[in-house]
């Protein structure tokens, strides 16, 4: 007799779809899923009509706030969020790039005050020529989002 | 305006208001009285000129100063938290004027104290009072800020005065010529800033040829620091190419003024000092009027 599959559809939780292929790991770090004890699934390189290849994340028992989902826009600007309740999709939303992020990014500049004193970081977010750019509000240095580390 | 931390925070109107007030103070030195007001000058990194300039500015308005220079004789050596130092000094003074080698230090200070903070230089980041006194010097010598041709020579990569000046002048439709050795050229982020604002600029990474200077209104010369070079031979090769001398000014426009934030090393020959184009010592004097205007503005109507 075949054993039943471990992965069931979500009862209550969040589906993050249309993540650009290869970026699901970054999304999971943003959401701190390494330390999340409920079931969550990351699926990579799925075929997609909208974008060539995509990643997807399903999280059981956690409903993302719009603030949390907008942080995802930093690494996956085309992601879509579906909120599931009792097996049904009750809300669908797109992620929106936040204008600024607080205490989220570590400034790569070793001579920045945020790396010397106990200061919460604050970064302005903008779309640049080569991708999403963040600018430290303290040392005023600009970086591509792929070049910075995230506070966990 | 509560603090002066970065040129990025200032609107064109705020800049012009500050320059206007500096003019009034220069013409009528007794018009401002800051008796009983105390400025704390906190120089976590020594800078004699900038400190004296602020000290003079405060005293010209009958104000007083308390001064900390370097970190040797302060509690920062005893391990006191930076924030505690600032909060304590804020109990004694009406305004904090600070220089630090750490980028973003003045912004942080402005967030933790109630009194106004002036950034007198934070590492390689900003030096807004220098940028404002440069603008004041340009306005005074050209009678306008709009549509000027400005040459900037020297270390354009690390020079924070250059970055602040370029950003500030960009509000006034200038045209720039940048003269620097290839590895010290103006950084990518400043270039894209200029392109976004559709400001015309040219880069010249060979010698500073005299014919390139002939259509300029302002030539801003900055120091090329020997420490930036890999070897002293490399430095020797470059240093002559960017040295401005009297003979290079033979065919320049009569309204040209040569500015320099000082101190100079080899990049500006002393034979320029006696020409009508030299303006760098008056520029230093202008710094006092501009700093008076900044302090007065931040301390409000007195």
Interface residues (C-beta under 8 A of the other chain):
Chain A: X109 X111 X112 X113 X114 X116 X117 X119 X129 X136 X137 X138 X139 X140 X141 X142
Chain B: X6 X8 X81 X82 X83 X101 X102 X103 X104 X105 X107 X108 X122 X123 X124 X125 X126 X189 X192
